[in-house]
Amino acid sequence: MVETLVKDYYSEFGIKEWRRLTQDPYHRLEFDTTRYFLKKYLPKKGLVLDAGGGPGRYTIELAKLGYDIVLLDLTPELINIAKIQIKKAKVQNKVKLILQGSIDNFSIFENDTFEAVICLGGALSHILNRKKREKAIDELIRVTKRGSPVFVSVIGRLAVLVGGLVRFPDELEIKGLYQKIRDDGDYYGGYGFTSCHFYLPEELERSFKKRKMKILEMAGLEGLATYHPQETNKLFKKYPRAWKIWQEIHLKTCTHPSAVGISEHFLIVCKK
């Protein structure tokens, strides 16, 4: 079962998922760019659902900013890590509920419960079944209050294909593997990563538009730096003034459709 594969993968990944977004400047691009758009579009206060929030990195960030948070994730191991990190950060009073569950079933919540909903880091991508993915989108929207924002980031399909060229050329020889990713975005695991549906930007945009959601913005979270971790980390370490210029360039270009399309992760911000 795909859900079990995903749960097992992240159970084993464990604390590495907590560290992933801050381990180096390249990975911080995803984290910092996401935070930039959260601050831009979130209401000034309110109750936020962090759906598929894993070890709680964004839960803690938003709690520090004064939001009340509900954290939901599929993997018990990541939930345990989140509880520890939330206590370390001393934001327990802002985290109203932590529960295990899947993002395609929010039956515990009534309609129009949250002032904002976030589903970040690719949680939606880890639902392989298309109908269940669409159900998850329905649920994300259903529990969001009218006039409030929904933030969803997914793993980009074109970046995965570039990754085959740059990082895993031997895997390109596996019969049908990259052709299937190219054609329908589906990957069933077995080669270093868990099962996943890799998105095209227009595919994600279409899913929200047909539900009458207003698209506020789309952004490539790694953007032009995608699959350039060594160069990105070197720039940060050796050229601090150049790094500041690059950060500005990144934020100015990350919403360009080309930068969205090639990014490892990309974000859509919608309004209900």
C-alpha positions as CSV (number, residue, x, y, z in Angstrom):
1,M,0.0,0.0,0.0
2,V,1.4,3.4,-1.0
3,E,0.4,5.1,2.2
4,T,2.4,2.5,4.2
5,L,5.4,3.0,1.9
6,V,5.4,6.7,2.5
7,K,4.9,6.3,6.3
8,D,7.8,3.7,6.4
9,Y,10.1,6.0,4.4
10,Y,9.6,9.0,6.7
11,S,9.7,6.9,9.8
12,E,13.2,5.8,8.8
13,F,14.1,9.3,7.6
14,G,13.1,10.7,11.0
15,I,15.2,13.5,12.4
16,K,16.7,14.1,8.9
17,E,13.3,15.5,7.8
18,W,13.5,18.0,10.6
19,R,17.0,19.1,9.6
20,R,16.4,19.0,5.8
21,L,15.1,22.5,5.4
22,T,17.9,24.2,7.3
23,Q,20.9,21.9,6.7
24,D,22.6,24.2,4.2
25,P,21.9,27.4,2.2
26,Y,20.6,25.4,-0.8
27,H,17.9,23.7,1.2
28,R,17.1,26.9,3.0
29,L,15.9,28.3,-0.3
30,E,12.8,26.2,0.0
31,F,12.3,27.1,3.6
32,D,13.0,30.9,3.3
33,T,11.1,31.3,0.0
34,T,8.1,29.6,1.5
35,R,8.2,31.8,4.6
36,Y,8.4,34.8,2.4
37,F,5.1,34.0,0.7
38,L,3.5,32.9,4.0
39,K,4.3,36.3,5.5
40,K,3.0,38.0,2.3
41,Y,-0.4,36.3,2.2
42,L,-1.3,35.0,5.6
43,P,-3.8,37.0,7.6
44,K,-2.4,38.9,10.6
45,K,-3.8,36.3,13.0
46,G,-5.9,33.2,13.3
47,L,-6.0,29.4,13.4
48,V,-3.9,27.7,10.8
49,L,-3.9,24.1,9.8
50,D,-0.4,22.6,9.0
51,A,-1.5,19.6,6.9
52,G,1.2,17.0,6.3
53,G,3.4,19.2,8.5
54,G,5.8,16.4,9.4
55,P,8.2,17.3,12.2
56,G,6.7,20.7,12.7
57,R,9.2,23.1,11.1
58,Y,6.5,25.4,9.8
59,T,4.2,24.9,12.7
60,I,6.9,26.3,15.0
61,E,7.7,29.2,12.7
62,L,4.1,30.3,12.5
63,A,3.6,29.7,16.3
64,K,6.5,32.1,16.9
65,L,4.7,34.7,14.7
66,G,1.6,34.4,17.0
67,Y,-0.6,32.1,15.0
68,D,-2.6,29.3,16.6
69,I,-1.7,26.0,14.9
70,V,-3.2,22.6,14.3
71,L,-0.6,20.1,13.1
72,L,-1.5,16.9,11.2
73,D,0.8,14.3,9.7
74,L,0.7,10.7,8.5
75,T,3.8,9.5,10.2
76,P,3.9,8.9,14.0
77,E,7.7,9.2,14.1
78,L,7.6,12.7,12.7
79,I,4.7,13.6,15.0
80,N,6.9,12.6,18.0
81,I,9.7,14.7,16.7
82,A,7.4,17.6,16.3
83,K,6.2,17.3,19.9
84,I,9.8,17.4,21.1
85,Q,10.8,20.4,18.9
86,I,7.6,22.3,19.8
87,K,8.5,21.9,23.5
88,K,12.1,23.0,22.8
89,A,10.8,26.1,21.0
90,K,8.4,26.8,23.9
91,V,5.4,27.4,21.7
92,Q,3.2,24.6,23.2
93,N,0.5,27.2,24.0
94,K,0.1,28.1,20.4
95,V,-0.1,24.6,19.1
96,K,-3.7,23.7,19.8
97,L,-3.7,20.1,18.5
98,I,-1.3,17.5,17.1
99,L,-2.8,14.5,15.4
100,Q,-2.0,11.7,13.1
101,G,-4.0,11.5,9.8
102,S,-4.0,11.7,6.1
103,I,-4.5,15.0,4.2
104,D,-7.3,13.4,2.1
105,N,-9.6,13.0,5.2
106,F,-10.3,15.9,7.5
107,S,-13.6,14.6,8.8
108,I,-12.6,15.7,12.3
109,F,-12.9,19.3,11.1
110,E,-16.0,21.2,10.1
111,N,-16.3,23.3,7.0
112,D,-14.7,26.8,7.2
113,T,-12.7,26.1,10.3
114,F,-9.3,27.7,9.6
115,E,-8.1,31.2,8.7
116,A,-5.4,29.6,6.6
117,V,-4.3,26.1,5.5
118,I,-0.8,25.1,4.6
119,C,0.3,21.9,2.9
120,L,4.0,22.2,2.3
121,G,7.1,20.2,1.4
122,G,5.3,17.8,-1.0
123,A,2.7,16.1,1.2
124,L,0.2,16.2,-1.7
125,S,2.8,14.7,-4.0
126,H,2.9,11.6,-1.9
127,I,-0.6,10.6,-2.8
128,L,-0.2,8.5,-5.9
129,N,-3.9,7.9,-6.6
130,R,-5.3,10.8,-8.6
131,K,-8.8,10.6,-7.1
132,K,-7.3,10.7,-3.6
133,R,-5.1,13.6,-4.5
134,E,-8.2,15.5,-5.8
135,K,-10.0,14.5,-2.6
136,A,-7.1,16.0,-0.6
137,I,-7.4,19.3,-2.5
138,D,-11.2,19.3,-1.8
139,E,-10.5,18.8,1.9
140,L,-7.8,21.5,2.1
141,I,-10.3,23.9,0.5
142,R,-13.3,22.7,2.5
143,V,-11.8,23.4,6.0
144,T,-10.6,26.9,4.9
145,K,-12.8,29.9,5.7
146,R,-14.2,31.9,2.8
147,G,-11.7,34.6,1.7
148,S,-8.8,32.9,3.3
149,P,-5.6,31.5,1.7
150,V,-4.4,28.0,1.0
151,F,-0.7,27.3,0.4
152,V,0.4,24.0,-1.3
153,S,3.9,23.1,-2.4
154,V,4.6,20.0,-4.4
155,I,7.6,18.3,-6.0
156,G,8.2,19.4,-9.6
157,R,8.2,16.9,-12.5
158,L,10.7,18.7,-14.8
159,A,13.2,19.0,-12.0
160,V,13.1,15.2,-11.4
161,L,13.9,14.7,-15.1
162,V,16.8,17.1,-14.8
163,G,17.9,15.2,-11.7
164,G,18.2,12.1,-13.8
165,L,20.7,13.8,-16.1
166,V,22.6,15.5,-13.3
167,R,22.6,13.1,-10.4
168,F,21.3,9.7,-11.5
169,P,22.4,9.0,-15.1
170,D,22.6,5.3,-14.4
171,E,18.9,5.3,-13.5
172,L,18.0,6.7,-16.9
173,E,18.8,3.2,-18.2
174,I,16.0,1.6,-16.1
175,K,13.3,0.6,-18.5
176,G,10.3,2.9,-18.4
177,L,11.2,4.7,-15.2
178,Y,11.8,8.2,-16.4
179,Q,9.5,7.8,-19.3
180,K,6.6,7.2,-16.9
181,I,7.6,10.2,-14.8
182,R,7.8,12.3,-18.0
183,D,4.4,11.2,-19.2
184,D,2.2,11.1,-16.1
185,G,4.4,12.1,-13.2
186,D,4.0,8.8,-11.2
187,Y,6.9,7.1,-9.5
188,Y,6.3,4.0,-7.4
189,G,9.5,4.1,-5.4
190,G,12.4,1.6,-5.2
191,Y,15.3,3.9,-6.2
192,G,16.2,6.0,-3.1
193,F,12.9,7.8,-2.7
194,T,9.4,6.9,-1.7
195,S,6.4,6.8,-4.0
196,C,5.4,10.1,-5.4
197,H,3.4,12.0,-8.0
198,F,5.6,14.8,-9.5
199,Y,3.6,17.8,-10.7
200,L,3.6,20.1,-13.6
201,P,2.7,23.7,-12.7
202,E,-0.3,23.8,-15.0
203,E,-1.6,20.6,-13.6
204,L,-1.6,21.9,-10.0
205,E,-3.0,25.2,-11.2
206,R,-5.8,23.5,-13.1
207,S,-6.9,21.5,-10.0
208,F,-7.4,24.7,-8.0
209,K,-8.9,26.8,-10.8
210,K,-11.7,24.2,-11.5
211,R,-12.7,24.6,-7.8
212,K,-13.1,28.3,-8.4
213,M,-10.1,29.2,-6.2
214,K,-8.4,32.5,-7.0
215,I,-4.7,31.9,-7.8
216,L,-2.7,34.6,-6.1
217,E,0.8,33.5,-7.0
218,M,3.0,30.5,-7.9
219,A,6.7,30.3,-7.0
220,G,9.6,28.0,-7.6
221,L,11.1,27.5,-4.2
222,E,14.6,26.6,-5.4
223,G,13.9,28.3,-8.7
224,L,17.0,29.0,-10.9
225,A,19.2,27.3,-8.3
226,T,17.6,23.9,-8.8
227,Y,20.2,21.1,-8.8
228,H,23.0,23.6,-8.1
229,P,23.6,22.9,-4.4
230,Q,27.4,23.1,-4.6
231,E,27.4,26.4,-6.4
232,T,24.7,27.8,-4.1
233,N,26.5,26.7,-0.9
234,K,29.8,28.0,-2.2
235,L,28.3,31.4,-3.0
236,F,26.9,31.7,0.5
237,K,30.2,30.7,2.2
238,K,32.7,32.6,0.1
239,Y,30.9,35.5,-1.4
240,P,28.5,37.1,1.2
241,R,27.8,40.2,-0.8
242,A,27.1,38.2,-4.0
243,W,24.9,36.0,-1.9
244,K,22.7,38.9,-0.9
245,I,22.4,39.9,-4.6
246,W,21.5,36.3,-5.5
247,Q,18.8,36.2,-2.9
248,E,17.2,39.3,-4.5
249,I,17.5,37.8,-7.9
250,H,15.9,34.6,-6.7
251,L,12.9,36.4,-5.2
252,K,12.5,38.5,-8.3
253,T,12.6,35.5,-10.6
254,C,11.0,32.7,-8.6
255,T,7.5,33.6,-9.8
256,H,8.4,33.5,-13.5
257,P,6.6,30.5,-15.1
258,S,10.0,29.1,-16.3
259,A,11.4,29.2,-12.7
260,V,8.3,27.6,-11.3
261,G,8.4,24.8,-13.9
262,I,12.0,23.8,-13.3
263,S,12.0,24.1,-9.5
264,E,12.5,21.0,-7.3
265,H,9.5,22.3,-5.2
266,F,7.0,24.9,-6.3
267,L,4.3,26.6,-4.3
268,I,0.8,27.7,-5.2
269,V,-1.0,30.3,-3.2
270,C,-4.8,30.4,-3.6
271,K,-7.7,32.3,-2.0
272,K,-11.1,30.7,-1.3
